[in-house]
Amino acid sequence: MKKPVLLVIDMLRDFFDHSEPGRKERLVEAINELVAIMRSVAQPVIWVRQEFEPDLRDAFPEMRSKGIRITIKGTQGCEILQELSLAPSDLVIVKKRYSAFYGTALDETLARIQADTIIVAGINTHACVRTTAIDAYQRDWPVVLAADCIDSYDQEHHEISVKYMSKKIAALMTNAEIRSALGSLSQNETVRARLR
């Protein structure tokens, strides 16, 4: 893992309005820690967020048929949580379906930044995280699931999804393990800084 990219998926206000106490805070803290780790080795962070038109014309069929209005364009609900360490230089990709690859410019973005590994964080593990990880795997990307930085409102399916993905398509790594794996990059960055 020499040029990883971090994808942070759907950390949006609408998805935390009714979450259990402490869930949002714990996840925000872990993701901010991982973002800091990535920035310490000058590696990119891409924030992925879901957004639909107010008339739901681009929403999921279930949303259209049932009139479900979540992460609607122009509302605070589709905004990334303000507690997260989003920097002006970070890329933000808007998606319309579970996968961060579907109908977006993510493939082109990854090619442009020449990443060699995708680290996935965010919610929900059984839906958008899992589908994005599977799509990355199907594109032959090495995938890392950031164990401290993924969660779901459905704990049972969170656990099943982690078990499935970690045995087949992704390495499951804690923030500490990711920091350790990126340690040589940090040393190289220190050397480059001294040479400037």
RATAGI-V293181 format. One record per pair of residues at least 6 apart in sequence whose C-alpha atoms are under 6 Angstrom apart, sorted by the first residue. I is the first residue (numbers start at 1). J is the second residue. If there is no record, write none. Layout:
i->I j->J
i->I j->J
//
This chain:
i->3 j->115
i->3 j->116
i->4 j->115
i->4 j->116
i->4 j->117
i->4 j->118
i->5 j->44
i->5 j->45
i->5 j->118
i->6 j->45
i->6 j->119
i->7 j->46
i->7 j->47
i->7 j->120
i->8 j->47
i->8 j->48
i->8 j->121
i->8 j->122
i->9 j->48
i->9 j->122
i->9 j->123
i->10 j->48
i->10 j->49
i->10 j->123
i->11 j->80
i->11 j->122
i->12 j->78
i->12 j->79
i->12 j->80
i->12 j->81
i->13 j->77
i->13 j->81
i->14 j->77
i->27 j->149
i->30 j->149
i->31 j->149
i->32 j->85
i->41 j->185
i->41 j->186
i->45 j->90
i->46 j->91
i->46 j->92
i->47 j->92
i->48 j->92
i->48 j->93
i->48 j->94
i->49 j->94
i->50 j->94
i->50 j->95
i->50 j->96
i->51 j->71
i->51 j->72
i->51 j->73
i->51 j->78
i->52 j->58
i->52 j->59
i->52 j->72
i->52 j->73
i->53 j->72
i->53 j->73
i->54 j->72
i->56 j->64
i->71 j->77
i->71 j->78
i->72 j->78
i->98 j->128
i->99 j->128
i->99 j->131
i->99 j->132
i->100 j->132
i->117 j->142
i->117 j->143
i->118 j->143
i->119 j->143
i->119 j->144
i->119 j->145
i->120 j->145
i->120 j->146
i->121 j->146
i->121 j->149
i->121 j->150
i->122 j->149
i->122 j->150
i->123 j->129
i->123 j->150
i->123 j->151
i->123 j->152
i->124 j->151
i->124 j->152
i->125 j->151
i->125 j->152
i->125 j->158
i->126 j->157
i->126 j->158
i->126 j->161
i->143 j->170
i->144 j->170
i->144 j->171
i->144 j->172
i->145 j->172
i->146 j->173
i->146 j->174
i->147 j->172
i->147 j->173
i->147 j->174
i->148 j->174
i->152 j->158
i->166 j->172
//
